[in-house]
Amino acid sequence: MTSTVRLATASKPVTVEEKYILRVFVGVGRLHITVIAALGVFTFGWLFTADYPWLLTAVCALDWYFVNLSNRIVDLEEDRVNVITGTGFVARNRRLLMALGLMLLLASLVVVHFLNPAITGLRIAGHLLGAFYNWPILPGRRRLKQLYFLKNTASGIGFLITVFGYPLATASWGIGFHGFPPGITWATVAFSAVFFFLFGQSYEVIYDLRDVRGDALAGVRTYPVVHGERTAIYIVDSLIFSSMAVLALGYVFAFVPWRIFIMIAAPALQFVVYKRALRRGISSRDCIRITWMGAALLFIYHLWVIAELPGTGL
């Protein structure tokens, strides 16, 4: 009888309230973006140093969660129009969320500086960029997010700071760069960074296609708002194929090894999935699924490496 009771207790179904709390946590900090950024630094950190950067991965996740949280707090009107999950919760608790986020960020800056001072400057630079992106502190009470071209470029630079800057700065701290693993050179880093930037920009414009109504209302000059959705779709396609071309070019000239070139599959798959979503109109769910798909591909990539399947050392 006792074992039956225990079993029943252990298998207690998740309540509606618990599901709501989980959805809010995931939505408020845009967990899908946080995870793909963290897996990005985990992946390229391993590729460039041959070590798994566990601390950098955690720090990257924290930094992007805070930037995304700030963005949600500022973007309430746009998010209401675009029907983004958790907007009501953020509106009711914006001051508390901001206070908790700031305290956690400031504490992490101190703690992480003692653990890894190499990335302190990059973290401060990244969060200053995030502040200018999210908050109306530019002349005329404007945000970087509202400025044509700079909106997407600033976000891309933020990803480069964390995904590439954190592991490279850590490897170079104090004694100069220790050297790359076999097959990796500074040319490899350059080709990889250009690929990552262009591919990331395609994500940005897909999200802009989703947010076109709210962005127009808030005066955010995205490509869909300024040029129309048809032109924005051409821009997405160009970014996807440009990112693939960069990797292919690097591979042909032996600057990019196979273990990085294989990432060309990600933009190819994204092209197919986002084109299918376009037929009915890009939704918030589509954007989140595309981002989780990218994160899943990075996760599978590491499972492949751990299993030492063919191509791992090439």
SEFI-240648 format. One line per field, with one value per residue (C-alpha): residue in one letter; x, y, z; residue number from 1. Coordinates in nm, 2 decimals, always signed. Example, Ala and Ser with C-alpha at 12.3 -4.5 7.8 and 13.67 -1.06 7.14 Angstrom:
<pts>
r <- A, S
x <- +1.23, +1.37
y <- -0.45, -0.11
z <- +0.78, +0.71
k <- 1, 2
</pts>
This chain:
<pts>
r <- M, T, S, T, V, R, L, A, T, A, S, K, P, V, T, V, E, E, K, Y, I, L, R, V, F, V, G, V, G, R, L, H, I, T, V, I, A, A, L, G, V, F, T, F, G, W, L, F, T, A, D, Y, P, W, L, L, T, A, V, C, A, L, D, W, Y, F, V, N, L, S, N, R, I, V, D, L, E, E, D, R, V, N, V, I, T, G, T, G, F, V, A, R, N, R, R, L, L, M, A, L, G, L, M, L, L, L, A, S, L, V, V, V, H, F, L, N, P, A, I, T, G, L, R, I, A, G, H, L, L, G, A, F, Y, N, W, P, I, L, P, G, R, R, R, L, K, Q, L, Y, F, L, K, N, T, A, S, G, I, G, F, L, I, T, V, F, G, Y, P, L, A, T, A, S, W, G, I, G, F, H, G, F, P, P, G, I, T, W, A, T, V, A, F, S, A, V, F, F, F, L, F, G, Q, S, Y, E, V, I, Y, D, L, R, D, V, R, G, D, A, L, A, G, V, R, T, Y, P, V, V, H, G, E, R, T, A, I, Y, I, V, D, S, L, I, F, S, S, M, A, V, L, A, L, G, Y, V, F, A, F, V, P, W, R, I, F, I, M, I, A, A, P, A, L, Q, F, V, V, Y, K, R, A, L, R, R, G, I, S, S, R, D, C, I, R, I, T, W, M, G, A, A, L, L, F, I, Y, H, L, W, V, I, A, E, L, P, G, T, G, L
x <- +0.00, +0.29, +0.47, +0.15, +0.10, +0.46, +0.43, +0.11, +0.28, +0.59, +0.38, +0.17, +0.08, +0.21, -0.05, -0.18, +0.00, +0.33, +0.30, +0.23, +0.53, +0.75, +0.62, +0.67, +1.03, +1.10, +0.93, +1.05, +1.42, +1.37, +1.52, +1.56, +1.79, +1.98, +2.04, +2.15, +2.40, +2.53, +2.57, +2.74, +3.02, +3.04, +3.08, +3.33, +3.51, +3.58, +3.67, +3.92, +4.08, +4.01, +3.86, +3.49, +3.43, +3.18, +3.22, +3.20, +2.89, +2.72, +2.83, +2.71, +2.37, +2.34, +2.44, +2.20, +1.92, +1.96, +1.98, +1.67, +1.49, +1.57, +1.44, +1.11, +1.08, +1.12, +0.93, +0.59, +0.39, +0.54, +0.51, +0.14, +0.07, +0.28, +0.11, +0.43, +0.39, +0.45, +0.40, +0.13, +0.35, +0.64, +0.42, +0.29, +0.64, +0.88, +1.04, +1.09, +1.23, +1.47, +1.59, +1.65, +1.82, +2.05, +2.15, +2.23, +2.43, +2.64, +2.71, +2.82, +3.05, +3.24, +3.24, +3.33, +3.61, +3.78, +3.73, +3.82, +3.92, +3.99, +3.63, +3.53, +3.60, +3.40, +3.11, +3.09, +3.11, +2.84, +2.60, +2.67, +2.58, +2.27, +2.17, +2.20, +2.01, +1.72, +1.69, +1.62, +1.95, +2.08, +2.02, +1.66, +1.56, +1.62, +1.74, +1.98, +1.69, +1.51, +1.79, +1.79, +2.06, +2.22, +1.95, +2.04, +2.41, +2.43, +2.26, +2.51, +2.80, +2.67, +2.67, +3.03, +3.14, +3.01, +3.04, +3.38, +3.52, +3.48, +3.68, +3.95, +4.01, +4.03, +4.28, +4.49, +4.49, +4.82, +5.06, +4.94, +4.75, +4.85, +4.80, +4.51, +4.42, +4.52, +4.34, +4.25, +4.41, +4.32, +4.18, +3.95, +3.83, +3.77, +3.57, +3.37, +3.29, +3.17, +2.96, +2.81, +2.74, +2.56, +2.37, +2.27, +2.15, +1.91, +1.75, +1.72, +1.53, +1.30, +1.21, +1.15, +0.90, +0.71, +0.72, +0.65, +0.32, +0.46, +0.78, +0.60, +0.39, +0.70, +0.90, +1.15, +1.30, +1.35, +1.39, +1.03, +0.90, +1.12, +1.12, +0.82, +0.80, +0.88, +1.22, +1.29, +1.24, +1.50, +1.73, +1.68, +1.75, +2.06, +2.20, +2.14, +2.31, +2.59, +2.67, +2.68, +2.90, +3.15, +3.19, +3.22, +3.49, +3.68, +3.66, +3.77, +4.08, +4.16, +4.10, +3.79, +3.82, +3.54, +3.43, +3.33, +3.23, +2.96, +2.78, +2.66, +2.38, +2.22, +2.14, +2.03, +1.78, +1.67, +1.59, +1.36, +1.18, +1.13, +1.00, +0.74, +0.64, +0.61, +0.33, +0.10, +0.28, +0.57, +0.45, +0.61, +0.59, +0.77, +1.06, +1.10, +1.10, +1.36, +1.58, +1.54, +1.61, +1.95, +2.02, +1.93, +2.17, +2.45, +2.36, +2.36, +2.70, +2.85, +2.69, +2.85, +3.19, +3.15, +3.06, +3.38, +3.17, +3.33, +3.45, +3.51, +3.89, +3.88
y <- +0.00, +0.24, +0.18, +0.24, +0.58, +0.67, +0.58, +0.79, +1.08, +1.05, +1.05, +1.35, +1.53, +1.89, +2.14, +2.42, +2.68, +2.50, +2.48, +2.86, +2.94, +2.73, +2.90, +3.24, +3.15, +3.03, +3.33, +3.61, +3.56, +3.41, +3.08, +2.96, +3.25, +3.20, +2.83, +2.87, +3.15, +2.93, +2.63, +2.86, +2.95, +2.59, +2.47, +2.73, +2.74, +2.37, +2.41, +2.69, +2.56, +2.18, +2.23, +2.24, +2.59, +2.51, +2.84, +3.05, +2.87, +2.94, +3.31, +3.35, +3.20, +3.45, +3.74, +3.67, +3.59, +3.94, +4.11, +3.94, +4.01, +4.38, +4.37, +4.22, +4.49, +4.77, +4.61, +4.58, +4.76, +4.58, +4.24, +4.30, +4.38, +4.07, +3.85, +3.74, +3.49, +3.63, +4.00, +4.04, +3.89, +4.12, +4.42, +4.34, +4.26, +4.48, +4.66, +4.35, +4.16, +4.44, +4.47, +4.10, +4.09, +4.38, +4.24, +3.90, +4.06, +4.29, +4.00, +3.78, +4.05, +4.05, +3.67, +3.58, +3.85, +3.66, +3.33, +3.46, +3.82, +3.78, +3.83, +4.12, +4.39, +4.20, +4.14, +4.51, +4.61, +4.36, +4.48, +4.85, +4.75, +4.58, +4.89, +5.11, +4.85, +4.82, +5.16, +5.51, +5.66, +5.78, +6.14, +6.21, +5.93, +5.67, +5.31, +5.12, +4.89, +5.17, +5.25, +5.11, +4.84, +4.91, +4.71, +4.38, +4.46, +4.54, +4.21, +4.02, +4.20, +4.09, +3.73, +3.76, +3.91, +3.62, +3.32, +3.41, +3.68, +3.49, +3.17, +3.36, +3.62, +3.34, +3.15, +3.46, +3.60, +3.66, +3.47, +3.54, +3.29, +2.94, +2.80, +2.64, +2.28, +2.10, +2.24, +2.57, +2.90, +3.27, +3.24, +2.96, +3.19, +3.47, +3.25, +3.10, +3.44, +3.57, +3.26, +3.29, +3.66, +3.62, +3.31, +3.50, +3.79, +3.56, +3.47, +3.84, +3.92, +3.62, +3.75, +4.09, +3.94, +3.81, +4.14, +4.37, +4.51, +4.58, +4.73, +4.96, +5.08, +5.15, +5.32, +5.03, +5.05, +4.69, +4.56, +4.44, +4.78, +4.99, +4.78, +4.55, +4.18, +4.06, +4.24, +4.12, +3.76, +3.82, +3.95, +3.64, +3.42, +3.62, +3.60, +3.22, +3.15, +3.40, +3.22, +2.89, +3.03, +3.16, +2.82, +2.65, +2.90, +2.85, +2.47, +2.48, +2.68, +2.46, +2.74, +2.56, +2.20, +1.95, +1.96, +2.33, +2.30, +2.04, +2.33, +2.43, +2.19, +2.43, +2.72, +2.47, +2.31, +2.65, +2.76, +2.47, +2.51, +2.89, +2.87, +2.62, +2.86, +3.15, +2.98, +3.05, +3.36, +3.36, +3.33, +3.35, +2.98, +2.94, +3.16, +2.98, +2.64, +2.75, +2.87, +2.55, +2.35, +2.54, +2.46, +2.09, +2.07, +2.20, +1.95, +1.66, +1.79, +1.73, +1.39, +1.30, +1.43, +1.24, +0.92, +0.97, +0.91, +0.96, +1.31, +1.42, +1.47, +1.61
z <- +0.00, +0.09, -0.24, -0.43, -0.26, -0.33, -0.69, -0.72, -0.56, -0.78, -1.10, -1.00, -1.32, -1.38, -1.28, -1.51, -1.28, -1.31, -1.68, -1.69, -1.47, -1.70, -2.01, -1.86, -1.76, -2.11, -2.28, -2.06, -2.12, -2.47, -2.36, -2.72, -2.80, -2.47, -2.54, -2.90, -2.79, -2.51, -2.74, -2.99, -2.75, -2.63, -2.99, -3.13, -2.80, -2.84, -3.20, -3.14, -2.82, -2.81, -2.46, -2.36, -2.21, -1.94, -1.75, -2.06, -2.17, -1.84, -1.85, -2.21, -2.11, -1.82, -2.03, -2.31, -2.07, -1.92, -2.26, -2.37, -2.04, -2.08, -2.44, -2.32, -2.05, -2.30, -2.59, -2.42, -2.68, -2.97, -2.80, -2.73, -3.09, -3.20, -2.94, -2.77, -2.48, -2.13, -2.22, -1.95, -1.69, -1.78, -1.78, -1.43, -1.28, -1.49, -1.20, -1.00, -1.30, -1.38, -1.02, -0.99, -1.33, -1.25, -0.91, -1.07, -1.35, -1.12, -0.89, -1.18, -1.31, -0.98, -0.94, -1.30, -1.30, -1.03, -1.21, -1.56, -1.59, -1.96, -2.06, -1.82, -2.07, -2.34, -2.10, -2.01, -2.38, -2.47, -2.20, -2.30, -2.66, -2.52, -2.32, -2.63, -2.83, -2.58, -2.40, -2.54, -2.44, -2.79, -2.90, -2.95, -2.71, -2.97, -2.94, -3.17, -3.23, -3.41, -3.65, -4.00, -4.05, -3.71, -3.53, -3.69, -3.71, -3.34, -3.25, -3.47, -3.31, -2.97, -3.08, -3.21, -2.88, -2.68, -2.91, -3.06, -2.83, -2.50, -2.59, -2.79, -2.52, -2.26, -2.46, -2.52, -2.16, -1.99, -2.20, -2.55, -2.77, -2.69, -3.04, -3.23, -3.26, -3.58, -3.89, -3.72, -3.80, -3.78, -4.13, -4.00, -3.73, -3.98, -4.22, -3.93, -3.79, -4.13, -4.18, -3.83, -3.87, -4.20, -4.08, -3.76, -3.96, -4.15, -3.82, -3.73, -4.05, -4.01, -3.66, -3.82, -4.06, -3.76, -3.58, -3.87, -3.73, -3.38, -3.52, -3.76, -3.46, -3.25, -3.53, -3.56, -3.91, -3.99, -4.35, -4.37, -4.24, -4.47, -4.79, -4.75, -4.68, -5.03, -5.03, -4.67, -4.79, -5.07, -4.80, -4.59, -4.89, -4.97, -4.62, -4.60, -4.93, -4.86, -4.54, -4.72, -4.99, -4.73, -4.57, -4.91, -5.02, -4.70, -4.74, -5.11, -5.02, -4.71, -4.46, -4.31, -4.20, -4.26, -3.89, -3.94, -4.31, -4.21, -4.05, -4.39, -4.33, -4.08, -4.32, -4.59, -4.34, -4.22, -4.57, -4.62, -4.29, -4.31, -4.67, -4.55, -4.27, -4.51, -4.69, -4.40, -4.26, -4.01, -3.66, -3.32, -3.29, -3.62, -3.51, -3.18, -3.36, -3.61, -3.33, -3.13, -3.45, -3.47, -3.10, -3.16, -3.45, -3.23, -2.96, -3.22, -3.35, -3.00, -2.96, -3.29, -3.16, -2.83, -3.01, -3.23, -3.55, -3.89, -3.97, -3.61, -3.65, -4.01
k <- 1, 2, 3, 4, 5, 6, 7, 8, 9, 10, 11, 12, 13, 14, 15, 16, 17, 18, 19, 20, 21, 22, 23, 24, 25, 26, 27, 28, 29, 30, 31, 32, 33, 34, 35, 36, 37, 38, 39, 40, 41, 42, 43, 44, 45, 46, 47, 48, 49, 50, 51, 52, 53, 54, 55, 56, 57, 58, 59, 60, 61, 62, 63, 64, 65, 66, 67, 68, 69, 70, 71, 72, 73, 74, 75, 76, 77, 78, 79, 80, 81, 82, 83, 84, 85, 86, 87, 88, 89, 90, 91, 92, 93, 94, 95, 96, 97, 98, 99, 100, 101, 102, 103, 104, 105, 106, 107, 108, 109, 110, 111, 112, 113, 114, 115, 116, 117, 118, 119, 120, 121, 122, 123, 124, 125, 126, 127, 128, 129, 130, 131, 132, 133, 134, 135, 136, 137, 138, 139, 140, 141, 142, 143, 144, 145, 146, 147, 148, 149, 150, 151, 152, 153, 154, 155, 156, 157, 158, 159, 160, 161, 162, 163, 164, 165, 166, 167, 168, 169, 170, 171, 172, 173, 174, 175, 176, 177, 178, 179, 180, 181, 182, 183, 184, 185, 186, 187, 188, 189, 190, 191, 192, 193, 194, 195, 196, 197, 198, 199, 200, 201, 202, 203, 204, 205, 206, 207, 208, 209, 210, 211, 212, 213, 214, 215, 216, 217, 218, 219, 220, 221, 222, 223, 224, 225, 226, 227, 228, 229, 230, 231, 232, 233, 234, 235, 236, 237, 238, 239, 240, 241, 242, 243, 244, 245, 246, 247, 248, 249, 250, 251, 252, 253, 254, 255, 256, 257, 258, 259, 260, 261, 262, 263, 264, 265, 266, 267, 268, 269, 270, 271, 272, 273, 274, 275, 276, 277, 278, 279, 280, 281, 282, 283, 284, 285, 286, 287, 288, 289, 290, 291, 292, 293, 294, 295, 296, 297, 298, 299, 300, 301, 302, 303, 304, 305, 306, 307, 308, 309, 310, 311, 312, 313, 314
</pts>
